[in-house]
Amino acid sequence: MKHYETMLVLKPTLTDEEKDAIIENVKKVITDFGGEVAAVDNIGIRQLAYPIQKFERGHYYIVYYKAPAPAVVELERQLRYNEDVLRFMSVKYETKKDIARWEKMVADVQ
């Protein structure tokens, strides 16, 4: 399994329950495809570089996980159709140096 991180920007108007439901869905998709979630980093509300759907702020999350490629494809498909997700981006870590940095970031979150 490869090492990944997915950054999500959610609408700032969501309640805590709605944000938790989105993150739980992300975890469920990853585990359903045989992956494992290493950590979830709640960065908080930040100013966006430019307005997205008339929002100037967004709630940022980073999910660190190991999963097969089909899990990432399905996760991105579901995020693309979720109206509460303003933006998302997935990054794959491949080299030993990148994986060591991924492990350090996971350790810092926990």
C-alpha positions in Angstrom: 0.0 0.0 0.0 1.2 3.5 -0.8 1.3 6.4 1.6 -1.1 9.4 0.9 -2.3 12.6 2.4 -5.5 14.3 1.4 -6.2 17.9 2.3 -9.8 19.0 2.5 -11.3 22.5 2.6 -14.8 22.5 4.0 -17.4 25.3 4.1 -17.0 27.4 7.2 -20.7 27.4 7.8 -20.9 23.7 8.7 -21.7 22.5 12.2 -19.2 20.3 14.1 -21.5 17.3 13.5 -21.5 17.9 9.7 -17.8 18.2 9.6 -17.3 15.0 11.7 -19.7 13.2 9.3 -17.6 14.1 6.3 -14.4 13.1 8.0 -16.0 9.8 9.1 -17.1 9.1 5.5 -13.5 9.7 4.3 -12.2 7.2 6.9 -14.9 4.7 5.9 -14.0 4.9 2.2 -10.4 4.3 3.0 -11.0 1.4 5.3 -13.6 -0.2 3.0 -10.9 -0.5 0.3 -8.4 -2.1 2.7 -6.5 1.0 3.7 -5.8 2.4 7.1 -6.0 5.9 8.4 -2.9 7.0 10.3 -4.0 10.4 11.5 -6.4 13.3 10.9 -5.1 16.8 11.5 -7.8 19.5 12.1 -6.0 22.7 11.1 -9.0 24.9 11.7 -10.5 27.9 9.9 -8.1 29.7 7.6 -8.4 32.6 5.1 -8.6 31.4 1.5 -6.3 32.8 -1.2 -9.4 33.7 -3.3 -13.2 33.4 -2.7 -14.6 30.0 -3.5 -18.4 29.9 -3.9 -18.5 33.3 -2.2 -16.7 32.0 0.9 -13.5 33.8 1.9 -12.6 31.3 4.7 -12.6 27.5 4.9 -12.1 24.8 7.5 -9.0 22.7 6.7 -8.4 19.1 7.5 -5.5 16.8 6.4 -6.0 13.0 6.4 -2.8 10.8 6.4 -3.4 7.2 5.3 -2.1 4.1 3.6 -4.3 2.7 0.9 -4.4 1.0 -2.5 -4.9 3.2 -5.5 -8.6 2.3 -6.0 -9.4 3.8 -2.5 -8.0 7.1 -3.6 -9.9 7.1 -6.8 -13.2 6.4 -4.9 -12.4 8.9 -2.2 -11.8 11.7 -4.8 -15.0 10.7 -6.6 -17.0 11.1 -3.5 -15.4 14.3 -2.5 -15.9 15.8 -6.0 -19.7 15.4 -5.6 -20.0 16.6 -2.0 -21.3 20.2 -2.0 -19.8 20.9 1.4 -16.2 20.3 0.2 -14.8 23.5 -1.3 -11.5 22.0 -2.5 -9.4 18.8 -1.9 -6.0 17.6 -3.0 -4.4 14.2 -2.6 -0.6 13.7 -2.5 1.2 10.3 -2.9 4.5 9.7 -1.1 6.8 7.4 -3.0 10.4 7.7 -2.1 12.0 6.6 1.1 12.7 10.3 2.0 9.1 11.2 1.4 7.8 8.3 3.4 10.1 9.2 6.3 8.7 12.8 6.2 5.1 11.4 6.0 5.8 9.3 9.1 7.2 12.4 10.9 4.1 14.4 10.1 1.8 11.6 11.4 3.8 11.4 14.6 3.5 15.2 15.0 -0.3 15.0 14.7 -0.7 12.3 17.2 
